[in-house]
Amino acid sequence: MDRLEAMTILLAAVDTGSLSAASRQLGIPLATVSRRVAELEQHLNTRLLTRGHRRIELTDAGRGYVAACRRIAEDIAEAERIAAGEYRAPQGELVISVPQVLGRTFAIPVVVEFLEAYPDIRVDVQMTDRVVNLVQEHVDLAMRVGELPDSSLIATRVGTIRQMICASPVYLKRRGAPKKPSDLLAHDCIVDKYFAFGEDWPFRVKGALETQSVPGRLFVNSSDAALAAAISGAGIARVWSYQVADLIKSRALAGLLESYEPPPNPVSLIYPSQRQEPLKLRAFLDFAVPRLRKRLGYKGA
């Protein structure tokens, strides 16, 4: 049994909440995940996990063992960084996770500039709307949208973005414009299944945040598809402000119910707390943070 591999699989199962989720995250068969955890328990002669209907739970022995596994994983990562010379000079590979559209619009141009300034650094940009586990998936830095839960991760805010709803002038001429959130019940709405809240759209009404269930006629799985459908006159879409700024200026789309918009969502760069910060990460943060703030129009500290 490869104990290091088994430890990695166990940590993934704990962090994702299930063996099947760990299988998907690691890209290995579920049978392999289950077998490795069983082999580890057999080797230790103790049960580490209890398997419920929806989530796994750690036993008392499991909690102590997982804490030790995390320390071992951190020590290995630290040893690799030292051996690679990442504390002597900004060099090596930097792995970054960014949301697809936000990353394409804001992060990629900054990464290109960064590569020109630091020729000894390689950057692996992983564009995904999935929330990645930075430690388990060996990601150095991630861009996140929304309020962040309390964790050991370090966060630096680089901007805010708004949730907007919009439609094409052709659609509005045919169906009229909603005046309040409840008017959406009489409209065709385009629902991005991967956008938070799904068919329950948030609005600020009299200072309080409320949700309005909307009648979805068209369901898509990307913001690009939602925008294309809205431009074509298929209905009303909910998107991020940065996606539609130019389209609204060109009058291809019109913003709706702006006085009811929920509070802006923060955009942050997050990275794990480490005993010693790799110089490649510090170089990127120093380079990217002011540039992202400028691109996102953020005036905060």
N, C-alpha and C positions, 0 to 999 in steps of 0.2 A: 504493500500500500504506500502510495506517495502521500505522506502526512501533510506536506505543505499544500498540495492540491486539495486534499480533503478539508483542510482548515479553510481554504479559500471558498470552497463550495458551501461549507457550513455558514460562514459569514454572509455569503450572498443569500442563503435561505433565511437567515435571521433578519437581514436588512430588508428583504423583499416581502417577508411574511409567509412564504410558502415554498415548498420544493419545486412546484411547477413554475412559479415566478422566477426562481433562481435558475431553473433550466432555460427559460426564455432569455434571461439577462445574460447568462454565460454562453448561450448557444450550444449547449450540450444536451443529450437526451435526458428525459426525466428519469429513466431507469438508471442511468449513470449517477445522477445526483443522489437518488435514493440509496443506491448501493454504496457510494462513497461515505455517506453519513452513517449508514449501518456498519460499515467496516470500521469507521472511527469509533463508534460506540462499543463495538466488539473489542477493539484494541484497548480501549480505556476501561472496559468492563463496567460501564455505567451508562445510563440513559441520559442523553443530552437534550432531547426534544420530546414534547408530547404533541401529537398531531390531532388538531381539532377539525371541525367541519370546514372552517374557512381559513384559519391561520394556525401556524405552529406556535408553540409556547416553549420557553426554555425551562428546564428543570433547575433546581438550585445548583446542581453540579454544572449544568450547561451554562448558567450565567457566569460563573467564575471562569470556566474554560474559554468561553467566547471573549471575555475581557482580556485573557492572556493571549488569545489568538490575534486580537487587534494590536496588542503591543508588539507581537512578533512580526506582523505584517508591516507595521510602521518602522520597525528596526531594519527589516529587509529593504524597504524602500529607501530608508536613509543610507544604508550601506551602498546601494546601487548609485544613489546620487553622488556620494563621496567618491566612489570609484570612477564615475563618469566625469569628475572634475567640475560638477555644477556649482560648487561653492568657491571655486577659484576664479571663474570668469563666466559671463553669460553665454552658455553654450548648451547643446543638446536638443532634445525634442520637447516641445511644449504642447500638451494636449488640451484643447479647449472645446467645451460643449456650448452651443448657442442655439436658440430657437431658430427655426428655418427662415422665416421672412425677416424677422428682426436682425438675425445674423447676416443675411444676405445684404440687407439695406445699410446696416451700420457697422457690424463687426468686420466683415471681409475687407472693406477699404482700409480700415485701420490696421488689420493684420498685414496687408500688402505693404503699407508704409513701414511697419515694424520690421518686416523681413529685409527691406532695403537698408535699414539702420543697423541691423544686427545679423550680419552674414553667417555667423557661427551657430545660429539657432534655426531649427526646423519647427514648423508649426503644423499640427494635425488638428484641423477644424472639423468637429463632429456636429453636423447640423441636424438637430432632432428636437421635437417638441416634448419628448419624454423627459421626466425628471430623472437624471442619472445620479447614481451613487458615486460621488467623486473618489472616495477611498477605494471601494471595491472594484471600480471600473478604471482605476488608474488615470483619472482625469485631473489635470492640474488646476483648472479654472473653469467656471461656468458662468454664463449670463442667465439671470433669472428675472422673470416678471412677476410682480405681486409681493404681498407681505411675506416675509420669511419666518418660518417657525424658529423657536429657540433651538440652537444647536451649537456644536463646537466649531462650526464653520465661521470664517471671518468674512464679513460683507462690506463692500464699498459701493455706495449708491452713485450711479452715473446719470440718472435721468428719471423722468416720469413719462408715461404715455396714457392716453385716454381711450376709453371704450366709446365708440360712436356708432350710431345707426345711420344708414344712408340708403338712397334709392336714386334711380335715374330720372331725369326730367320726363322722359317718355312714360314711365310708370306712374309718376305723380300726376301727369296730365290726365291719364286714363282713370286713376283711382283716387286722386286727391291725397293730401298730406295729413298724417295723423297730428292731432293737436295735443294729445296727452297719451301716456302709455297704454291705457285701456283701449284706445282707438285701434291699436295694432290687431285686436281681435277680428277686425273687419278687413284685414289686409293679408296678402300673401307674403310670408316671411321665408327667408333663406337661412337655414340653420347649419352652421358649421359644427359637426358632431365632435370635433376635437377642441373647440373653443369652450372654455370654462362656462358652466351653467347650462349648456345645451339649449333647450327651448325655454328656460326660465331666465329671462333677460333682466338684469338689475337696473334700477332707476333710483334717483334721489327725489323723493316726494316730500315736500314740507320739511326738509332737513333730515329725513330718515331714509335709510336704504330699504327699498322694497323690490320684490321681483314680480314681473309680469309674464305669465305663460303666454307664448305666442303660437299661433297656428302655423306650423311648418308645412309648406307645400313642396319645397325642394330641400333635400338634405345632401350635404357635401362633406368631404373629409379634409378640406384644406381651405385656407383663407384666400388663396389665389382663385380657386373655383368659385367661392362666394362672391368675390369681387367681379369676376367675369360674368357671373349670372346677374348680378345687380346692374352692371353696365348694360347688359342686354335687355333689361326691363323685366326680369323675372320676379322681382319683388324687393322687399326691404331686407338688408343684411346688417349684421352687427360685426364690426371690424375694429382694428386698432387705428388710432388717429394717424400714425405715420404712414399707414398703408394708403390712405385716401387723401392726404393733404394735396398732392398734385392733381388728383382727379377732381377734387372739389374746386380747385383754382381754375381748371380748364372747363368746369361745368359739365363734365361727364357724369358726375354724381352730385347730389345735394345732401348736406347734413340735415338730420331731423332730430327733433326733441332735445336740442342741445341744452336747454335749461333744466332738463331732467337727468343729465348725465351723472353717473356715479363718480365718486372721487377718483382722481388719477391713480394709476398703478405705478409703484416704484419699479425701476429697472436697476438691478444690482449685479456686480461681479462678486462671486463667492469663491472661496478656496479654503482648503483645510488648514487648521492651525498646525504648525510644525515647529520643532525645536530650533531648526535653522532654516530660514527661507532660501530656497534655491535662487541663485542670481538671475537665472532665466525668467523666473516668475516675477521677481522684483523689477527687472528691466521692463517686462511687458506691462505691469501695473503702472509704473511711472510714465511709460510712453502712452498707454491706451486710455487711462482714466481721463486726463484733460481733453483728449481728442473726442472721446465718446460723449463727454459732457457738452462739449461745444456742438457736436452734431445733433444731440438730443435737446439742446437749448436749456440745459440744467444750470441753474444759478446757485444751487445749494453748496454747502461745504463738502 
